[in-house]
Amino acid sequence: MRLGQIRFENKLTCAVFEGGGARPIPGYSTAELIRKAATESVSLGELADQLASRHAEACQPVIPIYPIEVWACGCTFESTATSPCGKQGGGSGIYGKAYGHERPEIFFKGTARVCVGPGQNIGIRFDSKLTAPEPELALILGRQGKVLGYTLGNDVSAWDIERENPLYVPQSKIYTGSCALGPVIVTDDEIADPAQIEITCTVRRAGRERFTGSTTLGSLNRRLDSLIEYLLRANPVPAGSVLLTGTGIIVSEDAALASGDTVTIGAPAIGELVNTAATVR
């Protein structure tokens, strides 16, 4: 099942996407539907199908969930841990050590306040000269960390601020428009093996391609269930939260984002997440 949100009767409403249309679930956002499914101990897909209108609307998807919390993982791909382009010190630095250590890097990315959906602007901090997209698979979490579905995420990051001092990571990672999600959530029963998911990223400026790259989740150095287990240690993340699993695509430094650039992140199993970059203050 493909779940997401639409604008319906002037409200942000959860919907089931199928056959080129969207069947609204009146009275519920995606986060509210997730909480209801958890309370009633029913599957998200079953509840969505039960409550969705039989009539499909011609609506485009907006952000598929306003997450309660967003958490993110780093150094889960070798390219991220060893590349001196995006990360400080390459394989010999703290990122290389995190890649090889039993405990993964997990950090707080923010709340719905910093999140945008398809077609909305991702942010470039006005005090950053090297901001880059980080294309990732995003896990939609239910009660006790159960994976309810998958969507695409963009962990937009001010690399130059993080390079200056690793203690500046929150300023590199958490600001207006620093997390994009979408276009829809594909429920867990539709994706038998997440390792087979291929993710691509293209950056265009004035219609001309400046960067393109791809990776597969099979290159992830961590098991998804292990990432979730570490996230939940002494940290009961609420249902309706999102976990970004790390990027395996390092955008070249000469393709650092500028205002007006378009970033397209795609996966055949999920769709395309397209955003335009804009400077934020």
C-alpha positions as CSV (number, residue, x, y, z in Angstrom):
1,M,0.0,0.0,0.0
2,R,1.1,3.6,-0.8
3,L,0.1,6.0,2.0
4,G,0.7,9.7,2.2
5,Q,-1.1,13.0,2.7
6,I,-3.1,15.4,0.5
7,R,-4.8,18.7,0.9
8,F,-8.5,17.7,1.2
9,E,-11.3,20.0,2.2
10,N,-8.7,22.6,3.3
11,K,-7.1,20.1,5.7
12,L,-4.0,18.0,5.6
13,T,-5.4,14.5,5.3
14,C,-3.9,11.0,5.1
15,A,-4.7,9.2,1.9
16,V,-4.2,5.9,0.1
17,F,-2.6,6.4,-3.3
18,E,-3.6,4.0,-6.1
19,G,-4.5,4.0,-9.7
20,G,-3.4,7.6,-10.3
21,G,-5.7,8.9,-7.5
22,A,-5.8,9.3,-3.8
23,R,-8.5,8.0,-1.5
24,P,-8.7,10.4,1.5
25,I,-9.0,9.2,5.1
26,P,-11.1,12.1,6.5
27,G,-10.2,13.3,10.0
28,Y,-6.8,11.8,10.1
29,S,-3.2,12.9,9.4
30,T,-0.7,10.0,8.8
31,A,0.7,10.5,12.3
32,E,-2.8,10.3,13.8
33,L,-3.6,7.2,11.8
34,I,-0.4,5.5,13.0
35,R,-1.3,6.3,16.7
36,K,-4.8,4.9,16.2
37,A,-3.4,1.7,14.6
38,A,-1.0,1.3,17.6
39,T,-3.8,1.9,20.1
40,E,-6.2,-0.6,18.4
41,S,-3.4,-3.1,17.7
42,V,-4.3,-3.3,14.0
43,S,-2.0,-3.1,11.0
44,L,-1.6,0.4,9.5
45,G,-2.6,-0.8,6.0
46,E,-5.7,-2.6,7.2
47,L,-6.9,0.5,9.1
48,A,-6.1,2.8,6.2
49,D,-8.1,0.6,3.8
50,Q,-11.0,0.4,6.2
51,L,-11.2,4.2,6.8
52,A,-10.4,5.4,3.3
53,S,-13.0,6.8,1.0
54,R,-14.1,4.6,-1.9
55,H,-13.9,7.6,-4.1
56,A,-10.4,8.7,-5.4
57,E,-9.5,12.3,-5.6
58,A,-7.1,13.8,-8.2
59,C,-4.6,15.2,-5.7
60,Q,-0.9,15.4,-5.6
61,P,1.0,14.1,-2.6
62,V,2.4,16.5,-0.1
63,I,4.7,15.6,2.8
64,P,3.7,12.0,3.7
65,I,3.9,12.5,7.4
66,Y,4.6,15.3,9.9
67,P,6.8,13.2,12.1
68,I,6.7,13.4,15.9
69,E,10.5,13.2,15.9
70,V,13.2,12.6,13.2
71,W,16.4,10.7,14.0
72,A,19.2,10.1,11.6
73,C,22.2,7.7,11.2
74,G,25.6,8.6,9.9
75,C,28.6,6.6,8.6
76,T,26.5,3.6,7.6
77,F,28.0,3.5,4.1
78,E,31.7,3.2,3.4
79,S,31.6,6.1,1.0
80,T,30.4,8.4,3.8
81,A,33.0,7.2,6.3
82,T,36.0,7.4,4.0
83,S,35.4,10.3,1.6
84,P,37.2,13.4,2.6
85,C,34.7,15.4,0.5
86,G,31.8,15.3,2.8
87,K,33.2,14.2,6.1
88,Q,36.1,15.4,8.2
89,G,39.3,13.3,8.1
90,G,38.1,10.5,5.8
91,G,38.6,7.0,6.9
92,S,41.3,8.0,9.5
93,G,39.0,10.4,11.4
94,I,36.1,10.1,13.7
95,Y,33.7,9.2,10.9
96,G,35.8,6.2,9.9
97,K,35.9,5.0,13.5
98,A,32.2,5.3,13.8
99,Y,31.7,3.3,10.6
100,G,33.7,0.4,12.0
101,H,32.5,0.6,15.6
102,E,29.7,-1.7,17.0
103,R,27.7,1.4,18.2
104,P,26.3,3.3,15.2
105,E,26.2,7.1,14.9
106,I,22.7,8.3,15.6
107,F,21.7,11.9,16.1
108,F,18.5,13.9,16.5
109,K,17.5,15.6,13.2
110,G,14.5,17.5,14.6
111,T,10.8,17.5,14.5
112,A,8.1,18.3,11.9
113,R,9.1,21.9,12.2
114,V,12.2,21.4,10.0
115,C,10.6,19.0,7.5
116,V,9.3,19.7,4.0
117,G,7.6,17.5,1.4
118,P,7.6,17.2,-2.4
119,G,7.8,20.5,-4.3
120,Q,8.7,22.5,-1.2
121,N,12.0,24.3,-0.6
122,I,14.9,22.6,1.2
123,G,17.1,25.0,3.1
124,I,20.6,26.4,2.7
125,R,21.8,28.2,5.9
126,F,22.8,31.8,5.1
127,D,26.0,31.2,7.1
128,S,27.0,28.1,5.1
129,K,29.0,28.0,1.9
130,L,29.0,24.2,1.5
131,T,25.5,22.7,1.9
132,A,24.7,19.3,0.3
133,P,21.8,16.9,0.0
134,E,22.1,13.5,1.6
135,P,19.7,11.0,-0.1
136,E,18.5,8.3,2.3
137,L,16.0,5.6,2.9
138,A,13.6,6.8,5.7
139,L,11.9,4.3,8.0
140,I,8.4,5.1,9.4
141,L,8.3,3.8,12.9
142,G,5.3,2.6,14.9
143,R,5.1,1.5,18.5
144,Q,8.3,0.0,20.0
145,G,10.2,0.9,16.8
146,K,8.2,-1.4,14.4
147,V,8.9,-0.5,10.8
148,L,5.5,0.4,9.3
149,G,6.8,1.6,5.9
150,Y,9.5,3.3,3.9
151,T,9.9,6.7,2.2
152,L,12.7,8.8,0.8
153,G,14.5,11.3,2.9
154,N,17.0,14.2,2.3
155,D,19.2,14.9,5.3
156,V,20.3,18.3,4.0
157,S,23.5,19.2,5.8
158,A,25.8,22.2,6.1
159,W,29.1,20.3,5.6
160,D,31.4,23.3,6.2
161,I,29.9,23.9,9.6
162,E,30.3,20.3,10.6
163,R,33.9,20.3,9.2
164,E,34.8,23.3,11.3
165,N,34.1,21.4,14.5
166,P,32.1,18.1,15.0
167,L,30.5,19.8,18.0
168,Y,28.7,22.0,15.6
169,V,26.7,19.0,14.1
170,P,23.3,20.3,15.5
171,Q,23.8,23.5,13.6
172,S,24.9,21.6,10.5
173,K,21.9,19.4,10.6
174,I,18.9,21.1,12.3
175,Y,17.4,24.2,10.7
176,T,14.5,25.3,8.5
177,G,14.1,23.0,5.5
178,S,16.9,20.7,6.5
179,C,14.8,17.5,6.1
180,A,12.7,16.5,3.1
181,L,10.4,13.5,3.1
182,G,8.3,11.9,0.3
183,P,6.7,11.4,-2.0
184,V,4.7,8.6,-0.3
185,I,5.1,5.9,2.3
186,V,5.2,2.3,0.9
187,T,4.0,0.0,3.7
188,D,6.4,-2.7,4.9
189,D,4.5,-5.6,3.4
190,E,5.1,-4.2,-0.1
191,I,8.9,-4.3,0.2
192,A,10.2,-7.8,1.0
193,D,13.9,-6.9,1.0
194,P,14.9,-3.2,1.6
195,A,18.5,-4.2,0.6
196,Q,17.3,-4.3,-3.0
197,I,16.2,-0.7,-3.0
198,E,18.3,1.5,-5.3
199,I,18.5,5.2,-4.6
200,T,19.5,7.9,-7.1
201,C,20.2,11.6,-6.7
202,T,20.5,14.3,-9.3
203,V,21.3,18.0,-8.7
204,R,20.4,20.4,-11.5
205,R,21.1,24.1,-11.9
206,A,19.2,26.1,-14.4
207,G,18.1,22.8,-16.0
208,R,21.7,21.5,-16.4
209,E,22.9,18.5,-14.5
210,R,25.6,19.2,-12.0
211,F,25.7,15.9,-10.2
212,T,24.3,12.4,-10.4
213,G,24.9,9.4,-8.3
214,S,23.3,6.2,-7.1
215,T,23.6,3.5,-4.4
216,T,21.8,0.4,-3.2
217,L,20.7,-0.4,0.4
218,G,22.7,-3.6,0.0
219,S,25.8,-1.5,0.6
220,L,24.6,-0.4,4.0
221,N,27.1,-1.5,6.7
222,R,24.4,-1.9,9.4
223,R,21.3,-4.0,9.7
224,L,18.1,-1.9,9.9
225,D,16.9,-3.7,13.0
226,S,20.3,-3.0,14.7
227,L,19.9,0.7,14.0
228,I,16.5,0.7,15.5
229,E,17.6,-1.3,18.5
230,Y,20.3,1.3,19.3
231,L,17.9,4.2,18.7
232,L,15.5,2.8,21.2
233,R,18.1,2.2,24.0
234,A,16.9,4.2,27.0
235,N,15.1,6.3,24.4
236,P,11.4,5.3,23.8
237,V,10.8,7.1,20.5
238,P,7.1,7.6,19.9
239,A,5.0,6.1,17.1
240,G,4.9,8.3,14.1
241,S,8.6,9.1,14.2
242,V,11.1,8.8,11.3
243,L,14.6,7.2,11.2
244,L,16.9,8.2,8.3
245,T,19.3,5.4,7.7
246,G,22.3,7.2,6.3
247,T,23.5,8.2,2.8
248,G,25.7,6.2,0.4
249,I,25.8,9.1,-2.1
250,I,28.4,11.8,-1.6
251,V,27.6,14.9,-3.7
252,S,30.8,16.4,-5.2
253,E,32.0,19.6,-3.6
254,D,31.7,21.5,-6.8
255,A,28.0,20.7,-6.8
256,A,27.4,22.3,-3.4
257,L,23.8,23.6,-3.3
258,A,23.0,27.1,-4.5
259,S,19.6,28.8,-4.2
260,G,17.4,27.7,-7.1
261,D,19.1,24.3,-7.6
262,T,16.7,21.3,-8.0
263,V,17.4,18.0,-6.1
264,T,15.7,14.9,-7.3
265,I,16.0,11.7,-5.1
266,G,14.4,8.6,-6.6
267,A,13.8,4.9,-5.9
268,P,11.8,2.8,-8.3
269,A,9.9,1.2,-5.4
270,I,8.9,4.5,-3.8
271,G,8.9,7.3,-6.4
272,E,10.7,10.6,-6.7
273,L,11.2,13.4,-4.1
274,V,11.9,16.7,-5.9
275,N,12.8,19.9,-4.0
276,T,14.3,23.3,-4.9
277,A,17.0,24.7,-2.6
278,A,16.6,28.2,-1.1
279,T,18.6,30.3,1.4
280,V,17.0,30.5,4.9
281,R,17.7,32.9,7.8
